[in-house]
Amino acid sequence: MIFDVLIIGGGLVGTSLAAALESSGLSVALVEAQSMSPDSEGWDSRIYAISPGGASFLTQSGAWQRLDMARVQQVEQMRVFGDEGADLAFSAYQLGAPELAFILENRLMQQALWAGLQQQDNLTLFHPARCTNLDWQDEAAYLQLEDGRELRAKLIVGADGRDSWVRRQAGIIEPPTLYQQHGVVANFIAEKPHRGTAYQWFQPDGILALLPLPQQMVSMVWSVSPEKSGFLLQLPREELCAQVAVASQHTLGALQMVTPPAAFPLRLLNLPQLVKPRLALAGDAAHNVHPLAGQGVNLGFRDARQLAQVLLQRGPQQDCGDIHLLRRYERARKEDILSMQLATDALKKLFNNNNLLLRTARNFGLSATNRIAPLKKMLAFHALN
Ligand SMILES: Cc1cc2nc3c(=O)[nH]c(=O)nc-3n(C[C@H](O)[C@H](O)[C@H](O)COP(=O)(O)OP(=O)(O)OC[C@H]3O[C@@H](n4cnc5c(N)ncnc54)[C@H](O)[C@@H]3O)c2cc1C
């Protein structure tokens, strides 16, 4: 089977790219290892903060309109606390924006994207499908599936997540920097209303975020050492709720657990290249960032938007796997990815340190930022895109 673009990985980034290519005139295939079947029981423990820019990208492909908005929470305010009482607050009202972000389940977005792909004329879906071999030749790339089928395409897009198989097949081997931290996630019902506020506490032993969800729920991402993560995961439910309530200074009162906790090792991956002839990497296959800014998937959506734009704007005779075309994508994405990696890495290091001078500086920094309106606005505008 012959295609123009073959996307490997049907997570949020791969599916959003496939959706964005609907009117491209290109024949597109998407290969996903798992079955793309609807499964919507209960709340998903993977919750994301989606920027207004990410939401508008999903709106263009019709996926946002398919969401059950009763399960989507708008963030109207953000409060960030340092470890010595410093406080930084942003509000959508101050910025003249309707909201700072949207908080919603990974599964909800995934289903909305999958539903659209079923109707897409220029798209062929392969799922569940296992890839066994990928080979690049001058004229095309060839993908072998486990069931014996061979797919041929002018461009391979690796959107197969942080341990990308495509990246390895392409010989792009760059060891990630391990943060020696795990992100512990769980959802809770809070005793007190969150009023659309996203909270974050920077503490010497970790970074705790409580993101607002509908129905007075909150979603936790607590970035802690692997030892503390192991300790938190083995606690009885009530005990974990009590620990989170203490670490969040009882801001939302008592907490009741809704989804069991899970932990993800955190790491930084900065690749020297995102493209090769007939290859482009996107999403977590292309970069990993610390989740403290909630920007991983937003960066991935910006990759998908940019790659789709480059492919849509190519010349009538231009091969979509042409390295000169793909370099346009790489150049356009590099600065955004690097600045997010530097900012999250610096913040993580600044707060994960007991040095007295750094402790004073970081708390002073938060309070000062809170008082300097233009700086606050600049930071917040970055989060909106
Ligand atoms: C604790 C934690 C909290 C986070 N919170 C946020 C947040 O609030 N906001 C945010 O923006 N980001 C957040 N992130 C980051 C976010 O999870 C990722 O950036 C995002 O999931 C990346 O999407 P993706 O589509 O690139 O990869 P994935 O979601 O990993 O999808 C990859 C897909 O490829 C498939 N696949 C893998 N290998 C193959 C193969 N060989 N063949 C075919 N298919 C394959 C997989 O089955 C999967 O469906 C968080 C991450 C962590 C760890």
The ligand as an ORCA input file, in Angstrom:
! r2SCAN-3c Opt
* xyz 0 1
  C       3.072     12.964     35.164
  C       2.871     13.672     33.848
  C       1.961     14.728     33.759
  C       1.809     15.410     32.550
  N       0.943     16.489     32.504
  C       0.826     17.187     31.359
  C      -0.045     18.351     31.264
  O      -0.725     18.757     32.216
  N      -0.119     19.016     30.080
  C       0.627     18.597     29.001
  O       0.567     19.269     27.956
  N       1.416     17.505     29.034
  C       1.547     16.794     30.183
  N       2.362     15.704     30.219
  C       3.074     15.284     29.006
  C       2.179     14.434     28.096
  O       1.789     13.258     28.768
  C       2.928     14.046     26.820
  O       3.651     15.151     26.346
  C       1.946     13.574     25.730
  O       1.231     12.446     26.161
  C       2.702     13.227     24.456
  O       1.809     12.793     23.457
  P       2.322     11.942     22.229
  O       1.137     11.714     21.360
  O       3.548     12.539     21.666
  O       2.808     10.565     22.874
  P       1.973      9.418     23.607
  O       0.830      9.976     24.361
  O       2.972      8.615     24.365
  O       1.383      8.564     22.400
  C       2.209      7.682     21.631
  C       1.309      6.688     20.934
  O       2.128      5.879     20.097
  C       1.765      4.509     20.240
  N       2.963      3.729     19.914
  C       4.096      3.594     20.654
  N       4.982      2.823     20.002
  C       4.398      2.465     18.829
  C       4.817      1.672     17.720
  N       6.023      1.107     17.673
  N       3.951      1.502     16.695
  C       2.723      2.086     16.715
  N       2.269      2.846     17.737
  C       3.108      3.028     18.768
  C       1.311      4.389     21.689
  O       0.434      3.291     21.845
  C       0.601      5.727     21.882
  O      -0.754      5.665     21.536
  C       2.543     15.009     31.406
  C       3.434     13.921     31.492
  C       3.617     13.289     32.698
  C       4.606     12.142     32.781
*
